[in-house]
Amino acid sequence: MLGGLARWLRVAGYEAEFDVHVPDGELVRRALREAKILLTSDSGILERYAVSEGLASCLFVPRGLDVVQQLGHVLRELGLPLREPHCMECGGELDTVPVQEVAEHVPEKVRNQCDEFF
């Protein structure tokens, strides 16, 4: 449910993982073990002992929000500022590239409107 949010959290400069195949119990254990905040739209996770007792940090993201609203909700609720953007896909640092290197992959309209490419 929150795969798009994970991508946009990376753009906002934060580490974010998403794997639809990880069972809820493992997500909670990982949040505990790695001292990370678990984001979920699954109310069932909130009932897990480690979450309900406040041992694992968790933030509920309401359903029905588009990805921009989800991002705003998370940043606002956790008091997070926007940071240096990272790659949506892998979370790696972005490098500026000359338009000539990416021209064939970028629509003409975008090339004409943007000065920087990463």
C-alpha positions in Angstrom: 0.0 0.0 0.0 2.9 2.4 0.7 5.4 1.6 -2.0 4.9 5.0 -3.7 5.4 6.7 -0.3 8.7 4.8 0.2 9.9 6.2 -3.2 8.9 9.8 -2.3 10.5 9.5 1.2 13.8 8.8 -0.6 13.3 11.9 -2.8 12.7 13.8 0.5 16.1 12.6 1.6 15.1 9.7 3.9 16.0 6.0 4.0 12.9 4.0 3.2 12.4 0.3 2.5 9.3 -1.4 1.0 8.8 -5.1 0.4 5.3 -6.4 0.0 6.5 -10.0 0.7 7.7 -9.4 4.3 5.2 -10.7 6.9 3.8 -8.2 9.5 5.6 -9.9 12.4 9.0 -9.5 10.6 8.3 -5.9 9.9 7.7 -5.2 13.6 10.8 -7.2 14.6 12.9 -5.3 12.1 11.6 -1.9 13.4 12.5 -3.0 16.9 15.9 -4.4 16.0 17.0 -1.5 13.8 15.3 1.3 15.7 13.3 2.3 12.7 9.8 3.8 12.4 7.3 1.5 10.8 4.8 3.2 8.5 1.6 1.3 7.8 -2.0 1.6 6.5 -2.7 -1.8 8.0 -4.6 -1.3 11.3 -3.7 -5.0 12.2 -0.1 -4.0 12.8 -1.2 -1.5 15.4 -2.6 -4.4 17.4 0.7 -6.3 17.6 2.1 -6.4 21.1 5.4 -4.5 20.4 3.5 -1.7 18.6 0.5 -1.4 21.0 2.9 -1.3 24.0 5.1 1.4 22.3 8.1 -0.9 22.1 8.3 -0.5 18.3 7.8 3.0 16.7 4.9 3.0 14.2 2.9 5.6 12.4 -0.4 4.9 10.8 -0.9 6.4 7.4 -4.6 6.8 6.7 -6.0 5.0 3.6 -7.4 7.1 0.8 -4.6 9.6 0.7 -2.7 10.1 -2.6 1.1 9.7 -2.4 1.7 13.5 -2.0 -0.8 13.6 0.9 0.9 10.5 2.5 4.3 12.2 2.3 2.9 15.4 3.8 1.2 13.4 6.6 4.5 11.5 7.5 6.7 14.6 7.4 4.2 16.6 9.4 3.5 13.9 12.0 7.2 13.0 12.5 8.4 16.6 12.3 10.7 15.8 9.5 12.2 18.6 7.3 12.9 18.0 3.6 16.6 17.0 3.1 18.9 16.6 0.2 17.0 14.4 -2.3 18.1 10.9 -3.1 17.3 8.4 -5.9 13.7 7.3 -5.8 14.7 3.8 -6.8 17.7 2.9 -4.7 18.1 5.8 -2.2 21.6 6.6 -3.5 23.0 10.1 -3.9 22.1 12.0 -7.0 24.7 13.3 -9.5 24.1 16.2 -11.8 24.5 15.1 -15.5 24.7 17.3 -18.6 21.5 17.3 -20.7 23.4 15.8 -23.6 23.9 12.6 -21.6 20.2 12.2 -21.0 18.6 14.0 -23.9 17.4 10.8 -25.6 15.6 9.7 -22.4 13.9 13.0 -21.6 10.9 14.3 -23.4 11.6 17.5 -25.3 9.1 19.5 -23.3 11.0 18.6 -20.1 14.4 19.4 -21.7 13.1 22.8 -22.6 11.7 23.5 -19.1 14.5 22.2 -16.9 18.1 23.2 -16.5 19.4 20.5 -14.2 19.2 16.7 -14.7 20.2 14.0 -12.2 
